[in-house]
Amino acid sequence: MLITTQRIPFAVRVWRRNWTVFKRFAMAEVGPLFVEPLVVLGAMGLGLGAYVSLGGEVSYLEFIGPGIIGGYSLFAAFFECTYGSYTRMAIRGLYEAMIATPLSIEDVITGEVLWGATRSFFSATVILFVLAIIGFVDSPFALLIPPLAFFAGILFSAMALLVTAHAPSFWTFNYAITLGVMPMYFFGGVFFPLERYPDVVREVAWAIPLTPYVHVVRELVTGNLTMTSVWALLYLLALTGVFYVLAVARMRSRLIR
């Protein structure tokens, strides 16, 4: 069941709680936001990029920049709503405490999803800023990337919470990362054009959520927008609704026994 507009202020209270905690440790969080994507960008762009030719005027470093935005948007939301959410739910018992108040399960899950989306927003904004500084952003449409990252973060957070709802321990997330997140990262168009893959792999790649998101980000950075981005956004919207409903339903089963 999708949350109604009357319940949004309740969900925002959950978001605000997470934001308050985040601010206490912000200095420890901000550093990796800048450093890790830069390391990946430099290592892959300057290292592997010396051996990769895409043809045309686009360098490999320019190609993977938007992909890094997409990949780290996924990481930020997924890790927050797996390890972070599991800690709040199973270790600290915060979910049960919250639903003992006027907050509903939908409020709690929506607040967690919004917080995961906020983490995606932070990551995308920081990396976009760095790319703009080094001259890899060519279009004013790139200003739409942070809100797009928030929107995509809702999807990634809902996916992560669905995993969390099934997780008996932290170790479960190793399977989700190895079998889900990393394949999306490496086959989602982050590092190589999809045209380089065999037809079957390319079709499967377009089905995974990261691929359409990276495609839209790349077109916003370059300013070369096509109808493919419209279809990609509609697909992401449909997936968001599906995974949100599934996450709420499974979390309800777990919390109410």
C-alpha positions as CSV (number, residue, x, y, z in Angstrom):
1,M,0.0,0.0,0.0
2,L,1.4,3.4,-1.0
3,I,1.6,6.0,1.7
4,T,-1.0,8.8,1.6
5,T,-0.1,12.5,1.6
6,Q,-1.5,12.8,5.2
7,R,1.2,10.4,6.4
8,I,4.2,12.1,4.8
9,P,4.9,14.4,7.8
10,F,5.2,11.2,9.9
11,A,7.6,9.7,7.5
12,V,9.6,12.9,7.6
13,R,10.1,12.5,11.3
14,V,11.9,9.2,10.7
15,W,14.0,11.0,8.1
16,R,14.8,13.8,10.5
17,R,15.9,11.3,13.2
18,N,18.4,9.8,10.7
19,W,19.5,13.3,9.6
20,T,20.2,14.3,13.2
21,V,22.4,11.2,13.8
22,F,24.2,11.8,10.5
23,K,25.1,15.3,11.4
24,R,27.0,14.1,14.5
25,F,29.3,12.0,12.4
26,A,29.3,14.2,9.2
27,M,33.0,14.8,9.2
28,A,33.7,11.0,9.1
29,E,31.1,10.7,6.3
30,V,32.1,13.6,4.0
31,G,35.7,12.6,3.4
32,P,35.0,9.3,1.7
33,L,32.3,10.9,-0.4
34,F,35.0,13.0,-2.1
35,V,38.0,10.6,-2.0
36,E,36.7,7.2,-3.0
37,P,34.9,8.3,-6.2
38,L,38.0,10.3,-7.2
39,V,40.2,7.3,-6.6
40,V,38.0,5.1,-8.9
41,L,37.7,7.9,-11.5
42,G,41.5,8.3,-11.5
43,A,42.4,4.7,-11.4
44,M,40.0,3.6,-14.1
45,G,40.0,6.8,-16.2
46,L,43.8,7.4,-16.2
47,G,44.9,3.7,-15.8
48,L,42.5,1.6,-17.9
49,G,41.6,4.7,-20.0
50,A,45.1,4.6,-21.5
51,Y,44.2,1.3,-23.2
52,V,40.5,2.0,-24.1
53,S,39.5,3.9,-27.1
54,L,35.8,4.8,-27.5
55,G,36.2,6.6,-30.8
56,G,35.1,10.2,-31.5
57,E,36.0,13.1,-29.3
58,V,34.9,11.6,-25.9
59,S,37.7,10.4,-23.7
60,Y,37.3,7.3,-21.5
61,L,37.6,9.5,-18.5
62,E,34.7,11.7,-19.6
63,F,32.7,8.6,-20.4
64,I,33.0,7.0,-16.9
65,G,32.4,10.2,-15.0
66,P,28.6,10.1,-15.3
67,G,28.8,6.3,-14.7
68,I,30.6,6.9,-11.4
69,I,27.7,9.3,-10.4
70,G,25.3,6.4,-11.1
71,G,27.3,3.8,-9.3
72,Y,27.9,5.7,-6.2
73,S,24.2,6.8,-6.0
74,L,23.4,3.1,-5.9
75,F,26.1,2.4,-3.3
76,A,25.0,5.2,-1.0
77,A,21.4,4.2,-0.9
78,F,22.0,0.5,-0.8
79,F,24.5,0.4,2.0
80,E,22.5,2.9,4.1
81,C,19.3,0.9,3.8
82,T,21.0,-2.5,4.4
83,Y,23.7,-2.2,7.0
84,G,22.3,1.0,8.5
85,S,18.7,0.0,8.4
86,Y,19.4,-3.5,9.8
87,T,21.3,-1.9,12.7
88,R,18.3,0.3,13.4
89,M,15.8,-2.5,13.1
90,A,17.5,-5.6,14.5
91,I,20.3,-4.4,16.8
92,R,18.9,-1.2,18.3
93,G,15.2,-2.2,18.0
94,L,14.2,1.3,16.7
95,Y,11.6,0.0,14.2
96,E,9.6,-1.7,16.9
97,A,9.9,1.3,19.2
98,M,8.7,3.6,16.3
99,I,5.7,1.6,15.4
100,A,4.7,1.5,19.1
101,T,4.1,5.3,18.6
102,P,1.6,6.8,16.2
103,L,4.0,6.0,13.4
104,S,3.0,3.2,11.1
105,I,5.2,0.7,9.3
106,E,4.6,2.6,6.1
107,D,5.8,5.8,7.8
108,V,9.0,4.1,9.0
109,I,9.8,2.5,5.7
110,T,9.0,5.7,3.8
111,G,11.2,7.6,6.2
112,E,14.1,5.1,5.7
113,V,13.6,5.3,1.9
114,L,13.7,9.0,1.9
115,W,16.9,9.0,4.0
116,G,18.5,6.5,1.6
117,A,17.5,8.7,-1.3
118,T,19.1,11.7,0.5
119,R,22.3,9.8,0.7
120,S,22.2,9.2,-3.0
121,F,21.5,12.9,-3.5
122,F,24.6,13.8,-1.4
123,S,26.9,11.3,-3.4
124,A,25.7,12.4,-6.8
125,T,26.0,16.1,-5.9
126,V,29.6,15.8,-4.6
127,I,30.8,13.8,-7.7
128,L,29.0,16.1,-10.1
129,F,30.7,19.1,-8.4
130,V,34.1,17.4,-8.9
131,L,33.4,16.6,-12.5
132,A,32.3,20.2,-13.1
133,I,35.5,21.5,-11.6
134,I,37.7,19.4,-13.8
135,G,35.7,20.4,-16.9
136,F,33.7,17.2,-17.7
137,V,30.2,18.7,-17.5
138,D,29.1,20.3,-20.8
139,S,25.4,21.0,-20.3
140,P,23.2,23.0,-17.8
141,F,20.9,20.0,-17.9
142,A,23.4,18.5,-15.4
143,L,21.7,20.5,-12.7
144,L,18.9,18.0,-12.9
145,I,21.2,15.2,-11.8
146,P,20.9,15.8,-8.0
147,P,17.1,15.6,-8.0
148,L,17.3,12.6,-10.4
149,A,19.7,10.9,-7.9
150,F,17.2,11.5,-5.2
151,F,14.5,9.9,-7.3
152,A,16.7,6.9,-8.2
153,G,17.8,6.7,-4.6
154,I,14.2,6.0,-3.6
155,L,14.3,2.9,-5.9
156,F,17.7,1.7,-4.7
157,S,16.6,2.2,-1.1
158,A,13.4,0.3,-1.5
159,M,15.4,-2.6,-3.1
160,A,17.8,-2.5,-0.2
161,L,15.0,-2.5,2.4
162,L,13.5,-5.5,0.7
163,V,16.8,-7.3,1.2
164,T,17.0,-6.1,4.8
165,A,13.5,-7.4,5.5
166,H,14.7,-10.9,4.6
167,A,18.1,-10.7,6.3
168,P,18.7,-12.9,9.3
169,S,22.1,-11.3,9.9
170,F,24.6,-8.9,8.4
171,W,26.2,-11.7,6.5
172,T,23.2,-11.9,4.2
173,F,24.2,-8.6,2.6
174,N,27.4,-10.2,1.3
175,Y,25.2,-12.2,-1.1
176,A,23.1,-9.2,-2.1
177,I,26.3,-7.2,-2.9
178,T,28.1,-10.0,-4.7
179,L,25.1,-11.3,-6.7
180,G,23.2,-8.0,-7.1
181,V,25.0,-4.7,-6.6
182,M,28.4,-5.6,-8.1
183,P,26.9,-7.1,-11.3
184,M,24.8,-4.0,-11.7
185,Y,27.9,-1.8,-11.2
186,F,30.0,-3.7,-13.8
187,F,27.3,-4.4,-16.4
188,G,25.2,-1.2,-16.0
189,G,27.1,0.9,-18.5
190,V,29.3,2.5,-15.9
191,F,32.6,1.5,-17.3
192,F,31.9,0.4,-20.9
193,P,29.3,1.3,-23.6
194,L,26.5,-1.2,-23.7
195,E,27.2,-1.6,-27.4
196,R,30.4,-3.5,-26.5
197,Y,28.5,-6.3,-24.9
198,P,26.9,-9.3,-26.7
199,D,23.2,-8.8,-27.6
200,V,21.9,-11.1,-24.8
201,V,24.1,-9.3,-22.2
202,R,23.0,-5.9,-23.4
203,E,19.3,-6.8,-23.2
204,V,19.7,-8.1,-19.7
205,A,21.7,-5.0,-18.7
206,W,18.9,-2.7,-19.7
207,A,16.6,-4.7,-17.4
208,I,18.7,-3.9,-14.3
209,P,17.8,-0.6,-12.6
210,L,21.3,1.0,-12.7
211,T,21.5,0.9,-16.5
212,P,18.6,3.3,-17.3
213,Y,19.7,5.6,-14.5
214,V,23.3,5.8,-15.8
215,H,22.0,6.4,-19.3
216,V,19.9,9.4,-18.2
217,V,22.7,10.8,-16.1
218,R,25.1,10.5,-19.1
219,E,22.7,12.3,-21.4
220,L,22.2,15.1,-18.8
221,V,25.9,15.6,-18.5
222,T,26.4,15.8,-22.3
223,G,23.1,17.6,-23.0
224,N,22.3,15.2,-25.8
225,L,18.8,14.2,-24.6
226,T,16.8,11.5,-26.4
227,M,13.5,9.7,-26.0
228,T,15.4,6.8,-24.5
229,S,15.8,8.8,-21.4
230,V,12.0,9.3,-21.2
231,W,11.4,5.6,-21.4
232,A,14.2,5.0,-18.9
233,L,12.6,7.3,-16.4
234,L,9.2,5.7,-16.8
235,Y,10.8,2.3,-16.3
236,L,12.5,3.5,-13.1
237,L,9.2,4.9,-11.9
238,A,7.5,1.6,-12.4
239,L,10.2,-0.3,-10.6
240,T,10.1,2.1,-7.7
241,G,6.4,1.5,-7.1
242,V,6.9,-2.3,-7.3
243,F,9.9,-2.4,-4.9
244,Y,8.4,0.0,-2.5
245,V,5.2,-2.1,-2.1
246,L,7.2,-5.3,-1.8
247,A,9.5,-3.7,0.9
248,V,6.6,-2.5,3.0
249,A,4.8,-5.8,2.7
250,R,7.8,-7.9,3.7
251,M,8.8,-5.5,6.5
252,R,5.2,-5.7,7.8
253,S,5.5,-9.5,7.9
254,R,8.8,-9.3,9.7
255,L,7.8,-6.7,12.4
256,I,4.2,-7.9,13.0
257,R,4.3,-11.6,13.9
